Amino acid sequence: MKYYWQLSVFYLFYFSSLGALIPYWGLYLHTLGFDAEAIGELMAVIMATKIIAPNIWGWIADKTGKHILLVRTSSILA
C-alpha cells in the first residue's frame, strides 16, 4: 500500500506539471522563432512519446519484475 501512495503522489505532480506547461509550450516555441509547422511537429513528437514510452516501460517492468526500480529510473531520466 505504501508504494501505491508514492506512485499516486508522483502521478499527481507529473500530470499537474504537464497540465500547467503544455498549453504554453507552443507559445514559447513561437517566441523562439519556430513556425507553426515546426511547433506542430514538436508537439506531436511529445504526445507520441507519451503513447509509446509507457508501453515499452511496462513491457520491460514485466520482463524484469522490477516495477518500482523502473518507475524510479524513468522518473530520474524524465
mmCIF file as gemmi writes it, N, C-alpha and C atoms, coordinates in Angstrom:
data_model
loop_
_atom_site.group_PDB
_atom_site.id
_atom_site.type_symbol
_atom_site.label_atom_id
_atom_site.label_alt_id
_atom_site.label_comp_id
_atom_site.label_asym_id
_atom_site.label_entity_id
_atom_site.label_seq_id
_atom_site.pdbx_PDB_ins_code
_atom_site.Cartn_x
_atom_site.Cartn_y
_atom_site.Cartn_z
_atom_site.occupancy
_atom_site.B_iso_or_equiv
_atom_site.pdbx_formal_charge
_atom_site.auth_seq_id
_atom_site.auth_asym_id
_atom_site.pdbx_PDB_model_num
ATOM 1 N N . MET Axp A 1 ? 0.826 -1.198 0 1 0 ? 1 A 1
ATOM 2 C CA . MET Axp A 1 ? 0 0 0 1 0 ? 1 A 1
ATOM 3 C C . MET Axp A 1 ? 0.866 1.257 0 1 0 ? 1 A 1
ATOM 4 N N . LYS Axp A 2 ? 2.061 1.148 0.596 1 0 ? 2 A 1
ATOM 5 C CA . LYS Axp A 2 ? 2.972 2.286 0.649 1 0 ? 2 A 1
ATOM 6 C C . LYS Axp A 2 ? 3.341 2.743 -0.762 1 0 ? 2 A 1
ATOM 7 N N . TYR Axp A 3 ? 3.643 1.77 -1.633 1 0 ? 3 A 1
ATOM 8 C CA . TYR Axp A 3 ? 4.044 2.124 -2.989 1 0 ? 3 A 1
ATOM 9 C C . TYR Axp A 3 ? 2.9 2.747 -3.779 1 0 ? 3 A 1
ATOM 10 N N . TYR Axp A 4 ? 1.684 2.349 -3.461 1 0 ? 4 A 1
ATOM 11 C CA . TYR Axp A 4 ? 0.516 2.921 -4.127 1 0 ? 4 A 1
ATOM 12 C C . TYR Axp A 4 ? 0.466 4.428 -3.906 1 0 ? 4 A 1
ATOM 13 N N . TRP Axp A 5 ? 0.668 4.868 -2.675 1 0 ? 5 A 1
ATOM 14 C CA . TRP Axp A 5 ? 0.602 6.296 -2.37 1 0 ? 5 A 1
ATOM 15 C C . TRP Axp A 5 ? 1.782 7.046 -2.958 1 0 ? 5 A 1
ATOM 16 N N . GLN Axp A 6 ? 2.953 6.43 -2.964 1 0 ? 6 A 1
ATOM 17 C CA . GLN Axp A 6 ? 4.114 7.077 -3.573 1 0 ? 6 A 1
ATOM 18 C C . GLN Axp A 6 ? 3.885 7.275 -5.067 1 0 ? 6 A 1
ATOM 19 N N . LEU Axp A 7 ? 3.367 6.261 -5.718 1 0 ? 7 A 1
ATOM 20 C CA . LEU Axp A 7 ? 3.088 6.362 -7.143 1 0 ? 7 A 1
ATOM 21 C C . LEU Axp A 7 ? 1.97 7.36 -7.414 1 0 ? 7 A 1
ATOM 22 N N . SER Axp A 8 ? 0.973 7.396 -6.553 1 0 ? 8 A 1
ATOM 23 C CA . SER Axp A 8 ? -0.124 8.35 -6.713 1 0 ? 8 A 1
ATOM 24 C C . SER Axp A 8 ? 0.364 9.786 -6.601 1 0 ? 8 A 1
ATOM 25 N N . VAL Axp A 9 ? 1.24 10.05 -5.653 1 0 ? 9 A 1
ATOM 26 C CA . VAL Axp A 9 ? 1.793 11.4 -5.49 1 0 ? 9 A 1
ATOM 27 C C . VAL Axp A 9 ? 2.652 11.762 -6.691 1 0 ? 9 A 1
ATOM 28 N N . PHE Axp A 10 ? 3.441 10.804 -7.175 1 0 ? 10 A 1
ATOM 29 C CA . PHE Axp A 10 ? 4.25 11.052 -8.366 1 0 ? 10 A 1
ATOM 30 C C . PHE Axp A 10 ? 3.37 11.441 -9.546 1 0 ? 10 A 1
ATOM 31 N N . TYR Axp A 11 ? 2.314 10.659 -9.805 1 0 ? 11 A 1
ATOM 32 C CA . TYR Axp A 11 ? 1.42 10.96 -10.919 1 0 ? 11 A 1
ATOM 33 C C . TYR Axp A 11 ? 0.707 12.295 -10.736 1 0 ? 11 A 1
ATOM 34 N N . LEU Axp A 12 ? 0.368 12.637 -9.523 1 0 ? 12 A 1
ATOM 35 C CA . LEU Axp A 12 ? -0.257 13.93 -9.26 1 0 ? 12 A 1
ATOM 36 C C . LEU Axp A 12 ? 0.654 15.063 -9.716 1 0 ? 12 A 1
ATOM 37 N N . PHE Axp A 13 ? 1.898 15.039 -9.287 1 0 ? 13 A 1
ATOM 38 C CA . PHE Axp A 13 ? 2.825 16.1 -9.661 1 0 ? 13 A 1
ATOM 39 C C . PHE Axp A 13 ? 3.186 16.054 -11.141 1 0 ? 13 A 1
ATOM 40 N N . TYR Axp A 14 ? 3.32 14.854 -11.695 1 0 ? 14 A 1
ATOM 41 C CA . TYR Axp A 14 ? 3.677 14.712 -13.105 1 0 ? 14 A 1
ATOM 42 C C . TYR Axp A 14 ? 2.594 15.31 -14.008 1 0 ? 14 A 1
ATOM 43 N N . PHE Axp A 15 ? 1.355 14.892 -13.812 1 0 ? 15 A 1
ATOM 44 C CA . PHE Axp A 15 ? 0.289 15.374 -14.68 1 0 ? 15 A 1
ATOM 45 C C . PHE Axp A 15 ? -0.105 16.814 -14.373 1 0 ? 15 A 1
ATOM 46 N N . SER Axp A 16 ? 0.095 17.257 -13.147 1 0 ? 16 A 1
ATOM 47 C CA . SER Axp A 16 ? -0.138 18.672 -12.83 1 0 ? 16 A 1
ATOM 48 C C . SER Axp A 16 ? 0.855 19.558 -13.558 1 0 ? 16 A 1
ATOM 49 N N . SER Axp A 17 ? 2.113 19.141 -13.574 1 0 ? 17 A 1
ATOM 50 C CA . SER Axp A 17 ? 3.119 19.938 -14.284 1 0 ? 17 A 1
ATOM 51 C C . SER Axp A 17 ? 2.873 19.912 -15.787 1 0 ? 17 A 1
ATOM 52 N N . LEU Axp A 18 ? 2.471 18.766 -16.323 1 0 ? 18 A 1
ATOM 53 C CA . LEU Axp A 18 ? 2.145 18.715 -17.75 1 0 ? 18 A 1
ATOM 54 C C . LEU Axp A 18 ? 0.967 19.623 -18.074 1 0 ? 18 A 1
ATOM 55 N N . GLY Axp A 19 ? -0.049 19.573 -17.257 1 0 ? 19 A 1
ATOM 56 C CA . GLY Axp A 19 ? -1.226 20.406 -17.484 1 0 ? 19 A 1
ATOM 57 C C . GLY Axp A 19 ? -0.928 21.885 -17.399 1 0 ? 19 A 1
ATOM 58 N N . ALA Axp A 20 ? 0.056 22.243 -16.594 1 0 ? 20 A 1
ATOM 59 C CA . ALA Axp A 20 ? 0.414 23.654 -16.452 1 0 ? 20 A 1
ATOM 60 C C . ALA Axp A 20 ? 1.36 24.123 -17.553 1 0 ? 20 A 1
ATOM 61 N N . LEU Axp A 21 ? 2.202 23.242 -18.068 1 0 ? 21 A 1
ATOM 62 C CA . LEU Axp A 21 ? 3.237 23.665 -19.015 1 0 ? 21 A 1
ATOM 63 C C . LEU Axp A 21 ? 2.892 23.447 -20.489 1 0 ? 21 A 1
ATOM 64 N N . ILE Axp A 22 ? 2.249 22.352 -20.816 1 0 ? 22 A 1
ATOM 65 C CA . ILE Axp A 22 ? 1.986 22.023 -22.225 1 0 ? 22 A 1
ATOM 66 C C . ILE Axp A 22 ? 1.179 23.1 -22.952 1 0 ? 22 A 1
ATOM 67 N N . PRO Axp A 23 ? 0.16 23.704 -22.359 1 0 ? 23 A 1
ATOM 68 C CA . PRO Axp A 23 ? -0.577 24.735 -23.101 1 0 ? 23 A 1
ATOM 69 C C . PRO Axp A 23 ? 0.284 25.928 -23.521 1 0 ? 23 A 1
ATOM 70 N N . TYR Axp A 24 ? 1.337 26.202 -22.781 1 0 ? 24 A 1
ATOM 71 C CA . TYR Axp A 24 ? 2.186 27.353 -23.092 1 0 ? 24 A 1
ATOM 72 C C . TYR Axp A 24 ? 3.428 26.986 -23.895 1 0 ? 24 A 1
ATOM 73 N N . TRP Axp A 25 ? 3.655 25.709 -24.125 1 0 ? 25 A 1
ATOM 74 C CA . TRP Axp A 25 ? 4.838 25.26 -24.85 1 0 ? 25 A 1
ATOM 75 C C . TRP Axp A 25 ? 4.843 25.792 -26.284 1 0 ? 25 A 1
ATOM 76 N N . GLY Axp A 26 ? 3.704 25.761 -26.946 1 0 ? 26 A 1
ATOM 77 C CA . GLY Axp A 26 ? 3.611 26.279 -28.309 1 0 ? 26 A 1
ATOM 78 C C . GLY Axp A 26 ? 3.891 27.771 -28.374 1 0 ? 26 A 1
ATOM 79 N N . LEU Axp A 27 ? 3.375 28.519 -27.419 1 0 ? 27 A 1
ATOM 80 C CA . LEU Axp A 27 ? 3.649 29.96 -27.38 1 0 ? 27 A 1
ATOM 81 C C . LEU Axp A 27 ? 5.126 30.238 -27.143 1 0 ? 27 A 1
ATOM 82 N N . TYR Axp A 28 ? 5.741 29.462 -26.277 1 0 ? 28 A 1
ATOM 83 C CA . TYR Axp A 28 ? 7.168 29.624 -26.001 1 0 ? 28 A 1
ATOM 84 C C . TYR Axp A 28 ? 7.993 29.338 -27.254 1 0 ? 28 A 1
ATOM 85 N N . LEU Axp A 29 ? 7.647 28.261 -27.957 1 0 ? 29 A 1
ATOM 86 C CA . LEU Axp A 29 ? 8.37 27.938 -29.191 1 0 ? 29 A 1
ATOM 87 C C . LEU Axp A 29 ? 8.18 29.023 -30.24 1 0 ? 29 A 1
ATOM 88 N N . HIS Axp A 30 ? 7.001 29.613 -30.281 1 0 ? 30 A 1
ATOM 89 C CA . HIS Axp A 30 ? 6.732 30.693 -31.231 1 0 ? 30 A 1
ATOM 90 C C . HIS Axp A 30 ? 7.617 31.905 -30.933 1 0 ? 30 A 1
ATOM 91 N N . THR Axp A 31 ? 7.801 32.225 -29.655 1 0 ? 31 A 1
ATOM 92 C CA . THR Axp A 31 ? 8.669 33.36 -29.306 1 0 ? 31 A 1
ATOM 93 C C . THR Axp A 31 ? 10.128 33.069 -29.624 1 0 ? 31 A 1
ATOM 94 N N . LEU Axp A 32 ? 10.493 31.781 -29.709 1 0 ? 32 A 1
ATOM 95 C CA . LEU Axp A 32 ? 11.86 31.424 -30.091 1 0 ? 32 A 1
ATOM 96 C C . LEU Axp A 32 ? 12.067 31.456 -31.599 1 0 ? 32 A 1
ATOM 97 N N . GLY Axp A 33 ? 10.982 31.667 -32.351 1 0 ? 33 A 1
ATOM 98 C CA . GLY Axp A 33 ? 11.098 31.801 -33.795 1 0 ? 33 A 1
ATOM 99 C C . GLY Axp A 33 ? 10.681 30.584 -34.598 1 0 ? 33 A 1
ATOM 100 N N . PHE Axp A 34 ? 10.109 29.577 -33.971 1 0 ? 34 A 1
ATOM 101 C CA . PHE Axp A 34 ? 9.641 28.403 -34.7 1 0 ? 34 A 1
ATOM 102 C C . PHE Axp A 34 ? 8.362 28.751 -35.449 1 0 ? 34 A 1
ATOM 103 N N . ASP Axp A 35 ? 8.214 28.196 -36.664 1 0 ? 35 A 1
ATOM 104 C CA . ASP Axp A 35 ? 6.976 28.423 -37.406 1 0 ? 35 A 1
ATOM 105 C C . ASP Axp A 35 ? 5.92 27.412 -36.949 1 0 ? 35 A 1
ATOM 106 N N . ALA Axp A 36 ? 4.699 27.588 -37.425 1 0 ? 36 A 1
ATOM 107 C CA . ALA Axp A 36 ? 3.574 26.768 -36.965 1 0 ? 36 A 1
ATOM 108 C C . ALA Axp A 36 ? 3.781 25.286 -37.277 1 0 ? 36 A 1
ATOM 109 N N . GLU Axp A 37 ? 4.361 24.985 -38.43 1 0 ? 37 A 1
ATOM 110 C CA . GLU Axp A 37 ? 4.581 23.588 -38.803 1 0 ? 37 A 1
ATOM 111 C C . GLU Axp A 37 ? 5.57 22.905 -37.851 1 0 ? 37 A 1
ATOM 112 N N . ALA Axp A 38 ? 6.656 23.583 -37.535 1 0 ? 38 A 1
ATOM 113 C CA . ALA Axp A 38 ? 7.657 23.012 -36.627 1 0 ? 38 A 1
ATOM 114 C C . ALA Axp A 38 ? 7.085 22.835 -35.219 1 0 ? 38 A 1
ATOM 115 N N . ILE Axp A 39 ? 6.292 23.801 -34.776 1 0 ? 39 A 1
ATOM 116 C CA . ILE Axp A 39 ? 5.669 23.693 -33.452 1 0 ? 39 A 1
ATOM 117 C C . ILE Axp A 39 ? 4.723 22.495 -33.414 1 0 ? 39 A 1
ATOM 118 N N . GLY Axp A 40 ? 3.944 22.321 -34.465 1 0 ? 40 A 1
ATOM 119 C CA . GLY Axp A 40 ? 3.04 21.176 -34.54 1 0 ? 40 A 1
ATOM 120 C C . GLY Axp A 40 ? 3.78 19.849 -34.524 1 0 ? 40 A 1
ATOM 121 N N . GLU Axp A 41 ? 4.904 19.789 -35.247 1 0 ? 41 A 1
ATOM 122 C CA . GLU Axp A 41 ? 5.695 18.559 -35.268 1 0 ? 41 A 1
ATOM 123 C C . GLU Axp A 41 ? 6.286 18.259 -33.891 1 0 ? 41 A 1
ATOM 124 N N . LEU Axp A 42 ? 6.806 19.281 -33.226 1 0 ? 42 A 1
ATOM 125 C CA . LEU Axp A 42 ? 7.375 19.074 -31.891 1 0 ? 42 A 1
ATOM 126 C C . LEU Axp A 42 ? 6.31 18.642 -30.887 1 0 ? 42 A 1
ATOM 127 N N . MET Axp A 43 ? 5.139 19.252 -30.969 1 0 ? 43 A 1
ATOM 128 C CA . MET Axp A 43 ? 4.048 18.859 -30.069 1 0 ? 43 A 1
ATOM 129 C C . MET Axp A 43 ? 3.61 17.413 -30.354 1 0 ? 43 A 1
ATOM 130 N N . ALA Axp A 44 ? 3.586 17.028 -31.629 1 0 ? 44 A 1
ATOM 131 C CA . ALA Axp A 44 ? 3.198 15.665 -31.991 1 0 ? 44 A 1
ATOM 132 C C . ALA Axp A 44 ? 4.213 14.649 -31.477 1 0 ? 44 A 1
ATOM 133 N N . VAL Axp A 45 ? 5.491 14.979 -31.55 1 0 ? 45 A 1
ATOM 134 C CA . VAL Axp A 45 ? 6.523 14.069 -31.048 1 0 ? 45 A 1
ATOM 135 C C . VAL Axp A 45 ? 6.374 13.877 -29.544 1 0 ? 45 A 1
ATOM 136 N N . ILE Axp A 46 ? 6.128 14.962 -28.829 1 0 ? 46 A 1
ATOM 137 C CA . ILE Axp A 46 ? 5.946 14.867 -27.376 1 0 ? 46 A 1
ATOM 138 C C . ILE Axp A 46 ? 4.761 13.961 -27.046 1 0 ? 46 A 1
ATOM 139 N N . MET Axp A 47 ? 3.645 14.157 -27.732 1 0 ? 47 A 1
ATOM 140 C CA . MET Axp A 47 ? 2.458 13.349 -27.444 1 0 ? 47 A 1
ATOM 141 C C . MET Axp A 47 ? 2.65 11.895 -27.879 1 0 ? 47 A 1
ATOM 142 N N . ALA Axp A 48 ? 3.364 11.668 -28.984 1 0 ? 48 A 1
ATOM 143 C CA . ALA Axp A 48 ? 3.61 10.298 -29.444 1 0 ? 48 A 1
ATOM 144 C C . ALA Axp A 48 ? 4.467 9.53 -28.443 1 0 ? 48 A 1
ATOM 145 N N . THR Axp A 49 ? 5.456 10.196 -27.859 1 0 ? 49 A 1
ATOM 146 C CA . THR Axp A 49 ? 6.281 9.505 -26.865 1 0 ? 49 A 1
ATOM 147 C C . THR Axp A 49 ? 5.477 9.171 -25.619 1 0 ? 49 A 1
ATOM 148 N N . LYS Axp A 50 ? 4.465 9.964 -25.33 1 0 ? 50 A 1
ATOM 149 C CA . LYS Axp A 50 ? 3.624 9.678 -24.164 1 0 ? 50 A 1
ATOM 150 C C . LYS Axp A 50 ? 2.709 8.478 -24.422 1 0 ? 50 A 1
ATOM 151 N N . ILE Axp A 51 ? 2.507 8.128 -25.678 1 0 ? 51 A 1
ATOM 152 C CA . ILE Axp A 51 ? 1.712 6.951 -26.015 1 0 ? 51 A 1
ATOM 153 C C . ILE Axp A 51 ? 2.595 5.708 -26.072 1 0 ? 51 A 1
ATOM 154 N N . ILE Axp A 52 ? 3.771 5.833 -26.671 1 0 ? 52 A 1
ATOM 155 C CA . ILE Axp A 52 ? 4.634 4.68 -26.917 1 0 ? 52 A 1
ATOM 156 C C . ILE Axp A 52 ? 5.474 4.302 -25.698 1 0 ? 52 A 1
ATOM 157 N N . ALA Axp A 53 ? 6.073 5.282 -25.04 1 0 ? 53 A 1
ATOM 158 C CA . ALA Axp A 53 ? 7.022 5.003 -23.953 1 0 ? 53 A 1
ATOM 159 C C . ALA Axp A 53 ? 6.422 4.198 -22.799 1 0 ? 53 A 1
ATOM 160 N N . PRO Axp A 54 ? 5.206 4.491 -22.32 1 0 ? 54 A 1
ATOM 161 C CA . PRO Axp A 54 ? 4.678 3.685 -21.208 1 0 ? 54 A 1
ATOM 162 C C . PRO Axp A 54 ? 4.534 2.202 -21.552 1 0 ? 54 A 1
ATOM 163 N N . ASN Axp A 55 ? 4.219 1.914 -22.809 1 0 ? 55 A 1
ATOM 164 C CA . ASN Axp A 55 ? 4.104 0.511 -23.211 1 0 ? 55 A 1
ATOM 165 C C . ASN Axp A 55 ? 5.458 -0.188 -23.171 1 0 ? 55 A 1
ATOM 166 N N . ILE Axp A 56 ? 6.491 0.515 -23.594 1 0 ? 56 A 1
ATOM 167 C CA . ILE Axp A 56 ? 7.838 -0.059 -23.555 1 0 ? 56 A 1
ATOM 168 C C . ILE Axp A 56 ? 8.291 -0.254 -22.112 1 0 ? 56 A 1
ATOM 169 N N . TRP Axp A 57 ? 8.092 0.777 -21.267 1 0 ? 57 A 1
ATOM 170 C CA . TRP Axp A 57 ? 8.473 0.661 -19.857 1 0 ? 57 A 1
ATOM 171 C C . TRP Axp A 57 ? 7.686 -0.458 -19.179 1 0 ? 57 A 1
ATOM 172 N N . GLY Axp A 58 ? 6.42 -0.602 -19.497 1 0 ? 58 A 1
ATOM 173 C CA . GLY Axp A 58 ? 5.609 -1.669 -18.913 1 0 ? 58 A 1
ATOM 174 C C . GLY Axp A 58 ? 6.1 -3.042 -19.31 1 0 ? 58 A 1
ATOM 175 N N . TRP Axp A 59 ? 6.476 -3.191 -20.574 1 0 ? 59 A 1
ATOM 176 C CA . TRP Axp A 59 ? 7 -4.469 -21.052 1 0 ? 59 A 1
ATOM 177 C C . TRP Axp A 59 ? 8.301 -4.81 -20.336 1 0 ? 59 A 1
ATOM 178 N N . ILE Axp A 60 ? 9.191 -3.81 -20.201 1 0 ? 60 A 1
ATOM 179 C CA . ILE Axp A 60 ? 10.464 -4.034 -19.502 1 0 ? 60 A 1
ATOM 180 C C . ILE Axp A 60 ? 10.211 -4.389 -18.035 1 0 ? 60 A 1
ATOM 181 N N . ALA Axp A 61 ? 9.286 -3.686 -17.393 1 0 ? 61 A 1
ATOM 182 C CA . ALA Axp A 61 ? 8.979 -3.965 -15.985 1 0 ? 61 A 1
ATOM 183 C C . ALA Axp A 61 ? 8.426 -5.373 -15.812 1 0 ? 61 A 1
ATOM 184 N N . ASP Axp A 62 ? 7.569 -5.81 -16.718 1 0 ? 62 A 1
ATOM 185 C CA . ASP Axp A 62 ? 7.012 -7.157 -16.624 1 0 ? 62 A 1
ATOM 186 C C . ASP Axp A 62 ? 8.078 -8.224 -16.861 1 0 ? 62 A 1
ATOM 187 N N . LYS Axp A 63 ? 8.988 -7.969 -17.782 1 0 ? 63 A 1
ATOM 188 C CA . LYS Axp A 63 ? 10.052 -8.933 -18.073 1 0 ? 63 A 1
ATOM 189 C C . LYS Axp A 63 ? 11.039 -9.055 -16.921 1 0 ? 63 A 1
ATOM 190 N N . THR Axp A 64 ? 11.396 -7.925 -16.291 1 0 ? 64 A 1
ATOM 191 C CA . THR Axp A 64 ? 12.399 -7.946 -15.228 1 0 ? 64 A 1
ATOM 192 C C . THR Axp A 64 ? 11.792 -8.165 -13.854 1 0 ? 64 A 1
ATOM 193 N N . GLY Axp A 65 ? 10.527 -7.793 -13.663 1 0 ? 65 A 1
ATOM 194 C CA . GLY Axp A 65 ? 9.887 -7.911 -12.365 1 0 ? 65 A 1
ATOM 195 C C . GLY Axp A 65 ? 10.278 -6.811 -11.39 1 0 ? 65 A 1
ATOM 196 N N . LYS Axp A 66 ? 10.965 -5.788 -11.877 1 0 ? 66 A 1
ATOM 197 C CA . LYS Axp A 66 ? 11.435 -4.695 -11.016 1 0 ? 66 A 1
ATOM 198 C C . LYS Axp A 66 ? 10.627 -3.433 -11.305 1 0 ? 66 A 1
ATOM 199 N N . HIS Axp A 67 ? 9.367 -3.456 -10.937 1 0 ? 67 A 1
ATOM 200 C CA . HIS Axp A 67 ? 8.457 -2.364 -11.262 1 0 ? 67 A 1
ATOM 201 C C . HIS Axp A 67 ? 8.847 -1.052 -10.586 1 0 ? 67 A 1
ATOM 202 N N . ILE Axp A 68 ? 9.091 -1.073 -9.298 1 0 ? 68 A 1
ATOM 203 C CA . ILE Axp A 68 ? 9.389 0.156 -8.558 1 0 ? 68 A 1
ATOM 204 C C . ILE Axp A 68 ? 10.713 0.749 -9.018 1 0 ? 68 A 1
ATOM 205 N N . LEU Axp A 69 ? 11.716 -0.089 -9.252 1 0 ? 69 A 1
ATOM 206 C CA . LEU Axp A 69 ? 13.009 0.398 -9.729 1 0 ? 69 A 1
ATOM 207 C C . LEU Axp A 69 ? 12.865 1.101 -11.074 1 0 ? 69 A 1
ATOM 208 N N . LEU Axp A 70 ? 12.045 0.552 -11.951 1 0 ? 70 A 1
ATOM 209 C CA . LEU Axp A 70 ? 11.853 1.172 -13.259 1 0 ? 70 A 1
ATOM 210 C C . LEU Axp A 70 ? 11.068 2.472 -13.168 1 0 ? 70 A 1
ATOM 211 N N . VAL Axp A 71 ? 10.122 2.559 -12.256 1 0 ? 71 A 1
ATOM 212 C CA . VAL Axp A 71 ? 9.4 3.82 -12.063 1 0 ? 71 A 1
ATOM 213 C C . VAL Axp A 71 ? 10.369 4.892 -11.586 1 0 ? 71 A 1
ATOM 214 N N . ARG Axp A 72 ? 11.215 4.534 -10.646 1 0 ? 72 A 1
ATOM 215 C CA . ARG Axp A 72 ? 12.201 5.497 -10.145 1 0 ? 72 A 1
ATOM 216 C C . ARG Axp A 72 ? 13.187 5.892 -11.233 1 0 ? 72 A 1
ATOM 217 N N . THR Axp A 73 ? 13.673 4.923 -11.99 1 0 ? 73 A 1
ATOM 218 C CA . THR Axp A 73 ? 14.628 5.2 -13.062 1 0 ? 73 A 1
ATOM 219 C C . THR Axp A 73 ? 14.017 6.096 -14.128 1 0 ? 73 A 1
ATOM 220 N N . SER Axp A 74 ? 12.809 5.791 -14.546 1 0 ? 74 A 1
ATOM 221 C CA . SER Axp A 74 ? 12.165 6.608 -15.574 1 0 ? 74 A 1
ATOM 222 C C . SER Axp A 74 ? 11.866 8.01 -15.065 1 0 ? 74 A 1
ATOM 223 N N . SER Axp A 75 ? 11.591 8.141 -13.776 1 0 ? 75 A 1
ATOM 224 C CA . SER Axp A 75 ? 11.364 9.472 -13.196 1 0 ? 75 A 1
ATOM 225 C C . SER Axp A 75 ? 12.63 10.305 -13.244 1 0 ? 75 A 1
ATOM 226 N N . ILE Axp A 76 ? 13.745 9.683 -12.944 1 0 ? 76 A 1
ATOM 227 C CA . ILE Axp A 76 ? 15.023 10.394 -12.976 1 0 ? 76 A 1
ATOM 228 C C . ILE Axp A 76 ? 15.395 10.762 -14.406 1 0 ? 76 A 1
ATOM 229 N N . LEU Axp A 77 ? 15.172 9.849 -15.345 1 0 ? 77 A 1
ATOM 230 C CA . LEU Axp A 77 ? 15.527 10.107 -16.74 1 0 ? 77 A 1
ATOM 231 C C . LEU Axp A 77 ? 14.621 11.143 -17.394 1 0 ? 77 A 1
ATOM 232 N N . ALA Axp A 78 ? 13.42 11.298 -16.875 1 0 ? 78 A 1
ATOM 233 C CA . ALA Axp A 78 ? 12.495 12.272 -17.45 1 0 ? 78 A 1
ATOM 234 C C . ALA Axp A 78 ? 12.984 13.65 -17.126 1 0 ? 78 A 1
